[in-house]
Amino acid sequence: MSNSTPTLHNTAKKGEFARTVLMPGDPLRAKFIAETYLENARLVNNVRGIHGYTGSYKGKEVSVMGSGMGIPSIGIYSYELYNFYGVEQIIRVGSAGMISPKLKVRDLVIGMSAYTNSNYGQQFGFDGTLAPCADYGMLRAAADLADEKGMHTMIGPVFSTDIFYNAANPLPKLQELGVLAVEMEAYGLYLNAAVSGKKALTLLQISDNPFTGESLTPQEVRETFTQMMEIALEIA
């Protein structure tokens, strides 16, 4: 694979992404973050509607780009950002379904590690089970800021699933194992960071309760998870 820019998935030129990229799943959330928080934000990518912007936040250059849904999607975008565009750290700012009964809607989860039902890790040739983790320095900084903001926060493992409508319903078993929340991207991001020698962190706010059906709307998720976005920008 050619280490070149632009790519099939990204029209940005080399140097148009900052060393830190915030990566929500929803491209419209990327647009919201850029328009709400970044000064002089400029669109650097819009292939397939995956908005990517670079601007400044409190004097620091920061980028934000959507990842799309699922490990295959974030796997492509994060790989290219780490290996083609010189990005040093990616902070996933996403939504998640609660698994732990100690959580409620809008609580913050910091993904220390990620479990999965994906075979994404098999490509690395390790005869065992890979257990990718967040960067500790970023995790600690995010946790300290969440405490300062008075957010109810839990730190621990999350479950990155390949299957949204899962007939097997593994969530009760994962609850017994102490998994905090279910989402679809952290595992791929953490593995790409590990193999690239870069940093990654996943911040998640709870958008729904799969056990009761309680759920926020997409617009509420996009526009009210501002404390999480601010934490990510502060540690960028």
C-alpha positions, 0 to 999 in steps of 0.5 A: 500500500502506498504511503501517500496523500491524498488517499482514496478516502481523504483529499487532504494534503500532507500537513493539513491535519493537526497532530491531534484529531478528535474523531466522532462517529457522526460526520455531522458531530465533527461539523458541530465541533468545528463550527462551535469550538474551532477558530478559523476552521477549514474543511480539509476532507469531505470524501463520502461526506466524512467531514474533516476540519482543522482549526485552532482551540485556545491557540492549539491547532486541532483537527476533527473528522468523522470516523463513520460506524464500525471498526472497518470504517475507523480502521481505514481513517485512523490508519491513514491519519497515523501513517500517512498524515503524521497524526500523533494522537486520536481521541474518539468522542462517541456515544455508547449504550450502557452496560453497567447498571451504575451508569445512566444516560449522559454519564461519561465513560473513559475506555481504558481497554476494549473487548470485541467480537471482531477479528480485526486483530488477527491481521497482526499475526499474534497467536493469542488474544490482543487486548488493546488499551488507551494511552495512560497519560491522555486517560489520566488527563481526561479523568482529572478534567471530568472530575473538575467538571463534576461529571459522573465518570466511570473508567474501565473496559468497553465492548466494541461490537461488529453487530448492532442488531445482535441476536445472541445478545451478549450484554448480560454476560458482559455486565457480569464481567464488569464491562461498562458500555457497548460501542463499535470503534474503540478496539480498531482505533486502539490496535491501530495506535498500538501498531503505529506507535501512536496514542489513542483515547476513547471518550464516550457519553451514554446515549441509550440504555439497551436494557430499558429502551431509553434513548436520546435522539441523534440531534441530542447526541450531536449537540448536548455532549459538549462536556465530553467534547470540551475535555477532548479539546483541552487535552488535545 
